[in-house]
Amino acid sequence: MVKKAATTAAKALTKSQILNSLAESSGVAKKDVQAVLDGLTGLISESVGRKGPGSFTIPGLCKIVVKDKPAKPARKHVWVPLVQEYRDIPAKPASKAVKVTPLKALKDMV
């Protein structure tokens, strides 16, 4: 009989666990940490929103950028090898996508 090694998969922290950890490590009240995170969220939404510059950098962690994706025209009678048949591919309208790029400091943490 072969025994399987007990694997303890680390789970991602919940929002309340993050708040508690930051409050303990910084010595600031949990309510104040919550206010800072809410302020950061609002700042990111303003920067990435329609009237903002379209990018936001969290120093040492990541850069958030809005990318414009162009419209794609419809294509008729395209061979799809997965299903072995021809299909018509509908047009896709132009859209915006959010891209998050890690910075060097974050890459060095891993």
N, C-alpha and C positions, 0 to 999 in steps of 0.2 A: 504494500500500500504506500502510495506516494503522498506526502503531506504538502499542501500548498502553503507558500509563505503568506503570512498575514500582511495584507497591504493596507496601509492607512493612507488613503488618498486625501491630500489636503484640500479642503473646500475653500472657496472664495469667501472673504469676509462680507458680512452683511453691513448695511448702512449704520446700524446702531453699534456694531462692533468696531467699525472704523471710527465713529464719533467717540466712543469710550476710549479707544487706544490713543487717539490724538489728544483727548482731554487729559489723560494720565501722563503722557510723555511731555506735553508742553506745560502742564500745570495751569491750564486755562479751564474755565467752566465749560461743561458740555454744551450749554445753551449758546455760549459765545462761539464755540467751534462750529455749531450748526449754522449760526449767522454768517460766519466766514465762508462756509461751503455754499450756502445759498447765494451770497454775494458773488462768489466765483462763477456759479452757474449763470447768474444774470449777466455778468460781464462777458462770458463766452457767448451767450445767446445774442447779445448786442453786437459783438464783433463779427460773428459768423452770419448774422441776419441780413436782411435785404439792404439796410442802410449802412451797415458796417463795412469795414475794409475787406472782409472775407477771409481773414486769418487771425489766429490767436495762438500765442506761444506761452506755455507754462514752463518757465525757466528750469532747465535741467531735466525735464521730463519728456514733453512732447510738443508738437506743433500741429494745430488743427487748421485745415485749409478747406475751403469750398471749391470744388472743381465743377466746371460747366461741361456737361456731356452733350454733344451735338445730337440732333435728330437723325434717325436712321430711316432711309426710305424702305418701302415695302419691296420684297423680292419674290418673284413668282417662279415656280417650278424649280425648286432647289433640292438637290439630292441630299438626303439625310441618311448617312450610312448606318446609324444606330438602329433605325427601324426599316432600313432597306426599301425606301420609297421616296417619291418626290412630294414636296410640300410647298405651300405658299407661306412665306413668313411675313406677318403684318408689320406695318411701319411702327416705329417707336418715337414718341415726341421728345423734344429736348428736355433735359432735366438737370438737376444739381445733385452732386454727391459730396459727402463729407469724407475727407481723408485725414487720418491721424497718423503722423510720422513720429516715431521715437527719436529722441535726440541722443547724442553720444553718451551722456551721463547715464541715461536709462539703459542703453545697450551694455554699458560696462557693469551694471548691476547684475545682469543675468549671467 
